[in-house]
Amino acid sequence: MWFGVRVAIILAEKKVAVARFEARLSHNVSEAWIVRLLAIGLALVAIRLLIASF
């Protein structure tokens, strides 16, 4: 049981660190680039799902 709690705490700490980094980065990157990067990420996930289905 304690192993799961430790993992949850570690993941939460990493998420907070990443969120802080992303908040700083978002001030330096325009909205258009953020949308482009999200679209590229979504396309990569879609391609991966298509490949995995065959």
Secondary structure, DSSP 4 states (H G I P E B T S, - for coil): -HHHHHHHHHHHHHHHHHHHHHHHHHHHS-HHHHHHHHHHHHHHHHHHHHHHT-
